[in-house]
Amino acid sequence: MSNIKVLVVDDSAIVRKIFTEELSVERGIEVVGTAPDPYIARDKIVRFKPDVVILDIEMPRMDGITFLKKLMKYYPLPVIIVSSLTPKGGKLALEAVENGAVEVLPKPGGAYTVGDMRQQLADKIRAAAKVYVSRNRGDSVVERSPVQLPSRALKETTNKVIAIGASTGGTEALKKVLSQFPPTIPGIAVVQHMPPNFTTAFAERLNGICAIDVKEASDGDAVLPGLALIAPGNYHMLLRRSGARYYVCVKEGPMVRSQRPAVDVLFKSTAQYAGVNAVGVILTGMGADGARGMVKMREAGARTIGQDEQSCVVYGMPKEAAKMGAVEKEVPLDRIAQEVMNVL
């Protein structure tokens, strides 16, 4: 197979040099060019026809968000945002995802060392190269009305918990799923593979468009009806129970399947503490995180749902879970919220 051609767009000569050197040792990946700003990047995209673009946000002459919008309109291809991800940058990165970027990572020297960054970035490049990006993908999101609960649903489901895991493509998938839930939906715990600072902005954005409340989780937060808790970047989130009360434990710890937060950590703790009272949902994402945890959930009597291949940006995590027999039913993304309500 031919190499994945990558173009690096960043105003820092040091960053361009680091990425070029680090990615050059990765099998199957070739940096075909670099650019210090979007204008030079535009010409090099036409010349080299890269499979994936690595793009910074804050650059001279034209910012990365504006360039991304133009790229999605005239020459759509997979874009990975690499940003310093300050609190301000977290919102910019979220805006980038909503306008078509397939992934967001922090720059070396932030949450990751250069060595860690290389493996993360290489994995994301391989996943992004398989993604089909259509024109104006970022403008095509259609908000749906919340699913209507049966009249007795709240009484019947107050002790239920919904655990959701996602990775590549998950920000938009979660937006579509959570925006369909009514305020009376049982409590939700979400792990989306994200770097630090990004989850705060992501939760705030979801909170502004959903009928339910959405917040970045803090240690000890109660899992309540009408509330979705998003695991903070770089922290695992586990479900716990005290009597009839569910709450989350947010903590550091070793990476699981190269991830922190890890879906497996959430799912395994949900199996242990919620059992038959849980519903597990695994959405689009690269790799196998969540598959083993979902097996545990199903063994404990939980109901389990996977996103189908056709609607996934990357059919990795749901595929691995299905192969292990963990997924009770696969459904398209736009039907997942309704399916959750059906099994509840």
C-alpha positions in Angstrom: 0.0 0.0 0.0 1.2 3.5 -0.7 2.2 5.8 2.1 -0.3 8.3 3.7 0.8 11.7 2.5 0.8 14.4 5.2 1.1 18.2 5.0 2.0 20.0 8.2 0.7 23.6 8.5 2.1 25.6 11.4 3.8 29.0 11.7 6.4 27.5 14.1 9.5 26.3 12.2 10.4 24.2 15.3 7.0 22.5 15.3 7.2 21.8 11.6 10.7 20.3 12.0 9.7 18.1 15.0 6.6 16.7 13.3 8.6 16.0 10.1 11.4 14.2 12.0 9.1 12.3 14.3 6.6 11.1 11.6 9.4 10.1 9.3 10.1 7.1 11.4 6.5 5.9 11.3 5.9 3.2 8.8 3.4 4.1 6.1 3.4 7.8 6.8 5.2 10.4 4.6 5.4 14.2 5.3 5.2 15.5 1.7 5.5 19.1 2.7 5.2 21.8 5.3 3.7 25.4 5.3 4.1 28.3 7.7 0.6 29.8 6.8 -2.6 28.9 5.0 -1.7 30.7 1.8 1.4 28.6 1.2 -0.6 25.6 2.4 -3.2 26.1 -0.2 -0.6 25.9 -3.0 1.0 22.9 -1.5 -2.3 21.1 -1.2 -2.9 21.5 -4.9 0.7 20.5 -5.7 1.1 17.4 -3.4 -2.5 16.3 -2.9 -2.0 15.2 0.7 -4.2 12.6 2.3 -4.2 14.3 5.7 -3.5 17.9 6.8 -2.1 18.7 10.3 -3.2 22.3 11.0 -2.5 24.8 13.8 -5.2 27.3 14.8 -3.4 30.6 15.5 -1.3 31.6 12.5 -0.4 34.8 10.6 -2.2 36.0 7.5 -5.2 33.7 8.0 -6.3 31.8 11.2 -6.7 28.0 11.1 -10.5 28.1 11.6 -11.0 30.4 8.6 -8.7 28.2 6.5 -10.5 25.0 7.6 -13.8 26.4 6.5 -12.5 27.3 3.1 -10.8 23.9 2.8 -14.1 22.1 3.6 -15.9 24.2 1.0 -13.5 23.9 -1.9 -11.1 21.0 -1.2 -12.4 18.8 1.6 -10.0 16.3 3.1 -9.2 15.0 6.6 -7.7 17.7 8.9 -6.2 17.1 12.3 -6.0 20.2 14.5 -2.8 20.4 16.7 -3.2 23.3 19.1 -1.7 24.5 22.4 -5.2 24.1 23.8 -5.2 26.9 26.3 -8.7 27.5 27.8 -9.3 29.9 25.0 -7.8 27.5 22.5 -10.1 24.7 23.7 -13.1 26.7 22.4 -11.3 27.3 19.2 -10.5 23.7 18.8 -14.1 22.8 19.4 -15.1 25.2 16.7 -12.7 23.5 14.4 -14.3 20.1 15.0 -17.7 21.6 14.3 -16.4 23.0 11.0 -15.0 19.7 9.7 -11.8 18.7 11.6 -11.7 15.0 12.3 -9.5 15.2 15.4 -7.8 17.5 17.9 -4.5 17.0 19.7 -2.3 19.2 22.0 1.1 20.3 20.9 4.3 18.7 22.3 5.3 20.4 25.5 1.7 20.5 26.7 0.0 17.4 27.8 2.3 15.1 25.9 6.1 14.8 25.4 7.3 14.7 21.9 7.6 10.9 22.1 4.1 10.4 23.3 2.9 12.9 20.7 4.4 10.9 17.8 2.5 7.8 18.6 -0.8 9.7 19.2 -0.4 11.7 16.1 0.6 8.7 13.9 -2.4 6.7 15.1 -4.7 9.7 14.4 -3.2 10.2 11.0 -3.9 6.5 10.1 -7.5 6.8 11.3 -8.0 10.1 9.6 -6.8 8.8 6.2 -9.7 6.4 6.2 -12.3 9.1 6.8 -14.4 10.4 3.9 -14.9 14.1 4.2 -17.7 15.7 2.3 -18.0 19.4 1.3 -19.3 21.6 4.1 -19.4 18.7 6.6 -19.2 21.2 9.5 -22.3 23.0 8.3 -24.5 19.9 7.8 -25.4 19.2 11.4 -29.2 19.0 11.9 -30.5 19.3 15.4 -33.4 17.0 16.2 -36.2 17.4 18.7 -35.8 15.5 21.9 -37.2 12.0 22.0 -40.5 11.9 23.9 -40.6 9.6 26.9 -43.5 7.3 27.7 -45.6 8.8 30.5 -44.2 6.4 33.2 -40.6 6.5 32.0 -39.2 8.8 34.7 -40.7 6.7 37.5 -39.4 3.5 35.9 -35.9 4.7 35.1 -34.8 6.9 38.0 -32.2 4.2 39.1 -30.8 3.7 35.6 -27.5 4.9 34.3 -26.4 5.4 30.7 -22.7 5.1 29.9 -21.4 6.3 26.6 -17.9 6.0 25.0 -16.6 7.6 21.9 -13.4 8.7 20.2 -12.6 9.9 16.6 -15.8 11.5 15.2 -17.4 11.3 18.6 -17.8 15.0 19.3 -20.4 15.4 16.5 -21.9 11.9 17.3 -22.4 12.9 20.9 -23.9 16.2 19.9 -26.5 14.4 17.8 -27.3 11.8 20.5 -27.4 14.0 23.5 -29.4 16.7 21.8 -32.2 14.2 21.3 -32.6 13.3 25.0 -35.4 14.8 27.0 -34.7 16.4 30.5 -36.2 13.3 32.2 -33.6 10.9 30.7 -31.7 8.9 33.4 -28.2 10.2 34.3 -25.5 9.9 31.7 -21.7 9.4 32.0 -19.6 10.1 28.9 -16.0 9.3 28.0 -14.8 11.0 24.8 -11.1 10.8 24.1 -10.0 14.4 24.5 -7.0 16.3 25.7 -7.1 18.6 28.7 -9.0 21.9 28.5 -11.0 20.7 25.5 -13.6 18.9 27.5 -14.7 22.1 29.4 -15.5 23.9 26.2 -17.1 20.8 24.7 -19.4 20.4 27.7 -20.3 24.1 27.7 -21.2 23.9 24.0 -23.4 20.8 24.5 -25.1 22.4 27.5 -26.1 25.3 25.3 -27.8 23.1 22.7 -29.3 20.2 24.6 -32.5 19.9 26.6 -30.5 18.1 29.3 -27.8 19.7 31.4 -24.2 18.9 30.4 -21.1 19.6 32.4 -17.5 18.5 32.7 -17.4 16.0 35.6 -15.8 16.7 39.0 -14.9 14.1 41.5 -18.0 13.1 43.5 -20.6 14.5 41.1 -23.9 12.8 41.4 -25.3 11.0 38.4 -28.8 12.5 38.1 -31.7 12.4 35.7 -31.4 15.0 33.0 -27.7 15.4 33.5 -24.7 14.3 31.3 -21.3 14.2 32.9 -18.3 14.5 30.5 -15.0 12.9 31.7 -12.4 15.7 31.9 -9.4 15.3 29.6 -6.4 13.4 31.0 -8.5 11.9 33.9 -10.3 8.6 34.1 -14.0 8.6 35.2 -15.5 5.7 37.1 -19.1 5.1 38.3 -19.6 4.4 41.9 -22.7 3.8 44.1 -23.7 4.7 47.6 -27.0 3.2 48.5 -29.4 4.3 45.8 -27.2 7.1 44.7 -24.8 6.9 41.8 -21.8 9.3 41.6 -18.6 9.5 39.6 -15.0 9.2 40.7 -12.6 11.3 38.7 -8.9 10.4 39.1 -5.6 10.1 37.5 -3.9 6.8 36.9 -2.1 4.9 34.1 -3.3 5.1 30.6 -5.6 2.2 29.5 -5.2 1.2 25.9 -3.1 4.4 25.5 -6.1 6.5 26.6 -6.9 8.7 29.6 -9.8 9.0 30.0 -10.6 5.4 28.9 -14.0 4.0 27.9 -13.0 0.6 29.4 -12.6 2.2 32.8 -16.0 3.7 32.8 -17.7 0.7 31.3 -16.1 -1.8 33.8 -17.1 0.3 36.8 -20.6 0.7 35.4 -20.9 -3.1 35.1 -19.7 -3.5 38.7 -21.9 -0.8 40.3 -25.0 -0.5 38.0 -25.3 -4.0 36.4 -28.8 -4.5 35.0 -29.6 -0.9 35.7 -27.2 0.3 33.0 -27.3 1.0 29.3 -24.0 1.1 27.5 -23.5 2.9 24.2 -20.3 2.7 22.1 -19.9 5.3 19.3 -17.5 6.0 16.5 -13.8 5.8 17.3 -10.4 4.3 16.4 -9.1 1.3 18.3 -10.6 -1.1 20.7 -11.1 1.0 23.9 -14.5 0.1 25.4 -14.9 -3.4 23.9 -13.8 -5.3 27.0 -15.7 -3.0 29.3 -18.8 -3.5 27.3 -18.4 -7.2 27.5 -18.4 -6.8 31.3 -21.5 -4.7 31.1 -23.4 -7.2 29.1 -22.3 -10.1 31.4 -23.7 -8.0 34.3 -27.0 -7.8 32.6 -26.8 -4.3 31.1 -28.3 -3.5 27.7 -25.7 -2.5 25.1 -25.9 -0.5 21.8 -23.3 0.1 19.1 -23.2 2.6 16.3 -23.4 0.9 12.9 -20.5 1.0 10.4 -22.3 3.2 7.9 -22.8 6.1 10.2 -19.4 5.9 11.9 -16.5 8.3 11.1 -14.2 5.4 12.1 -15.7 2.0 12.6 -13.1 0.8 15.1 -14.4 0.7 18.7 -18.0 -0.4 17.8 -16.5 -3.1 15.5 -14.2 -4.5 18.2 -17.1 -4.5 20.7 -19.3 -6.3 18.2 -16.6 -8.9 17.4 -16.4 -9.8 21.1 -20.2 -10.2 21.4 -20.6 -7.2 23.6 -23.0 -5.3 21.4 -26.6 -6.3 21.7 -27.8 -4.2 18.8 -26.1 -2.0 16.2 -28.1 1.0 14.9 -27.4 4.2 12.9 -26.3 7.3 14.7 -29.6 9.1 14.3 -31.5 6.3 15.9 -29.3 5.7 18.9 -31.2 8.0 21.3 -34.5 6.4 20.4 -33.0 2.9 20.9 -31.7 3.9 24.3 -35.2 4.9 25.2 -36.6 1.6 23.8 -34.3 -0.5 26.0 -35.1 1.6 29.0 
